[in-house]
Amino acid sequence: MIDILYKYFDDFTETQIQQFQLLQPLYKEWNEKINVISRKDIDQIYLHHVLHSLSIAVIADFNPGTTVIDIGCGGGFPGVPLAIFFPEVKFLLVDSIAKKLKVVDAVCEAANITNITTQHTRAEEIKNRKFDFAVSRAVAPLKDLWQWAAPLLKKRAADETHAIANGLICLKGGDLHQEISDSLTRPKMMSIYKIFQEEYFMEKHILHVTK
């Protein structure tokens, strides 16, 4: 139920409320044509997908004009909820599977989400473009994600421009010790359960990796 969003956020505009409300019927309709969300998850879209995505918004208050790439966006998470939350931020959603981007494009058009562009490509094939942040959700091991994201990121520390340093912000679940060790990175890790006290998030984390 969409009420789970209002439990944690109370400052949405009318436009944002309308856009969030449209997500479930739109994804339900498109999921029957192109499966981008597991069948058992579609009725829990606001908890399992939208609120999960918005955990990034709690730790990273993207300023207007910020550029964000969603690596391996699938059906549009975390990018679509974040684009609704940050209407003045520019998002590029990339995926190697074109039919998933077809769903993203259709959802954005129907919900009038105008700050998203999509590109059918792999992140490692993007050249001559730099972003303030990369986001991703459970797409690949952290080692691979960082290898793809690092060349695409501008280098800038946390300052008056951004509340946190430019980098990769990814959503991960389970025991991450080995994955982090293998990645040779030193991410800041935060429990999503500390942000949203819902049982679903008990073993889910946000990782923030900087250059």
Buried (B, 14 or more C-beta within 10 A) or exposed (E): EBEBBEEBBEEBEEEBBEBBBBBBEBBEEBBEEEBBBEEEEBEBBBBBBBBBBBBBBBBBEBBEEBBBBBBBBBBBBBBBBBBBBBBEBBBBBBBEBEEBBBBBBBBBEBBEBEBBEBBEBEBEEBEEEEBBBBBBBBBBBBBBBBBBBBEBBEEBEEEEEBEBBBBBBBBBBEEBEEBBEEBEBEBBEBBBBEBBEBEBBEBBBBBBBBB
